[in-house]
Amino acid sequence: MLTKTKKSKIVKDVQVHDTDTGSPEVQIAILTKRIDELAQHLKKNNKDNHSRRGLLQMVANRKTHMKYLEKKNPKRYNALNKKLGLKK
């Protein structure tokens, strides 16, 4: 689970301006962290199909945000990809 301090640290790393909490970059970064944590959970609990479904939904949601950002601002998209270590 993402704690408040972890979430605020993630937001500070990728925010566009000081009060930014909802830009595509922030949403993608938070989703990426949640996906990583849930993937670790599923490695230990491989029969947890309810969590697996949630993971697939988060991955699809992140992909949608990535497509949006790539279309609107490719420069910010590439910078976020490098920062988070994501592939296209």
Summary of the structure (lengths in Angstrom):
residues: 88
radius of gyration: 13.6
end to end distance: 26.1
largest distance: 41.7
contacts: 221
relative contact order: 0.14
helix: 76%
strand: 0%
